[in-house]
């Protein structure tokens, strides 16, 4: 451990060539073609200098126009007029010559190397004990496009992209306030990546922010390539079916969470942001619920809750009813089911498990299949597995209906994590129903509730503000009209608990 | 910021706890016990028990307020170390035997009414295991889970009444006093144990945010659970009539069988579901209390590791009784003994408190 953590600090020397040699050996120069060196004479300070950068991390135009051109073309005579005897060479360059915005002085080889991999150009000067790192970042990336997972009808249609700078700008565009803080932390010991920790400093709880920052700083890993990996490093219960952070690709949702006192994390290479702490409700809601008018939004909420319940319980209720509580069904329906099952040689339990697994395979294949052959999946799924399986007496028609409604319902669950949680829980539920019908289901539900209640995300109970009850705007299963949502949820302990003044009048 | 997770519970959770600890009794074999002596006026027995319990609860609340201590600490303080240990031992014994007998009777209900072919041991194992797992997550979690189910249980109860509305005949309540008021009143005293868990939950006073919340929650929980026991016992009588109700072993489950809505005539499995969830929470509370009392008696600080052994013990000892008839016999005996204890204890504490206060005053005066 100690060996990996210990960072060596080699200071730069005042000899230009030796500094260049050291850097070249770090980047294995002749072999590594990314390393670009441009030596030049700078008339302003009458010294030999070298501009170094890594190909692919920088914007070449910026280097040519804002660094090399001014360095060569600014004449000594011009700057001599402005000369200030107290200035050293670097300050002269910074103050009178270089046209880049962000310039820092680096004194060690390691710091220089780190700057280079992050897209900075380095200016080394003969006889100077430090290097100047000049911002010229120019990584390639795609431009902002529409969200692909969290689509919406009425909301904004911008989604995060792989560039952290763009993502931050998307957030800033919506939240124009000096209170929006963006701190930067570095993770990864070999490949160092920056994590942006964004929060509202007048709303988010100080301890919460510190807790999250500590958690990120404690990560011991050689490289955290993107935010999905980071998410798994900072979550509290890695084995739990329920997520304790929320990933969203929508800047508007991230902003809504920021305004409630949550913390948003952004990273390069990640078209999603993660929001923490989260409660069950944040996973259950979508942005659309708030964008639509009150009756419409609540209609969607009720529909979604129903869909979650259907996705969770239908197969197990079918098994429980058909195996343990046959008397529950109206006689006609029972006879109808019995008639269709007459020629099926398997027990209903086997049937359900067979069909559920088939459906999961179908679903996964639809995600992985190259889009060119995509449509064939639909044909295979509907024709072969639906009609043909019934015709072949492998499953009964009612089961196809059950699996279809279960599958359809599970598609309405927003967010990948909650979706998976419900899909996996469905199998646990099925298992308890197979074992002992409603008795098993009820006991499992009791345990599940107790588990959900005890689950915490960064100290915030998962089902708060419902259990434990906390003052809030009651934006849980249903939502009140916007003007009644004047309280922030107390469960994340916002510093400023009130959004607006309590509305007056009849409420 | 972690103020909300300090391990303490508030009014809502405590009310829900009391409801699940006491109110659930309306759905097990307790009404059987009440109907036997109370005839068609059985519902009044629980009402009178409620009235009888008013004074002890008032005294207890007053003492808790004065000393700001939970029931067990109060016991040790007032009765001294040895006698206090004895009292806690008695409470623990009542609670443990209550746990054994009640849990077994729940399993007998499930076995007789729904799963005749399933071995009792398997049903029992599942119930105790679930309760253990819930209790293991801590008092806070039990309280919050109870609160989460609080509304749903009420919805289920009200739905049951609505589905049964056509079957109700209010005339079955008359003659109003049944076997006579004297019988009802004496039995009311004898069955005060219905509220034994309410009494024992006062042990958990240190886990409640403040005395005020404790007091309010205790009263709401007390009234609410008394109302549920009374209303459901009344419902059994007005639906089944007396004497048939006397021969029905598990009135709640028979009621659930009758309930129907439209073409679906058998809803008992839905009500079984809600009932099992409340049973799991009920036994989680009882199990937690038993382990806590045991630990307090022996002055052990860590009591959560005791939950599993007590769960195992329940399972083991609960398998001994042969059937529900012998269980009801034990249960009745336990009820009568327990009633004596909870009616007398607060009075005893109160006297002890006055006596100690005087002694202290005397000591101060002589000093």
Interface residues (C-beta under 8 A of the other chain):
Chain A: X205 X207 X208 X320 X321 X324 X325 X327 X328 X329 X330 X436 X437 X438 X439 X440 X441 X442 X443 X444 X445 X446 X447 X449 X450 X451 X453 X454 X456 X459 X460 X461 X463 X464 X466 X467 X468 X469 X470 X490 X491 X493
Chain B: X1 X2 X3 X4 X5 X9 X10 X12 X13 X110 X114 X115 X118 X122 X123 X126 X127 X130 X133 X134 X137 X138 X140 X141 X142 X144 X145 X147 X148 X149 X263 X264 X265 X266 X267 X268 X269 X270 X272 X273 X274 X275 X276 X277 X280 X281 X284
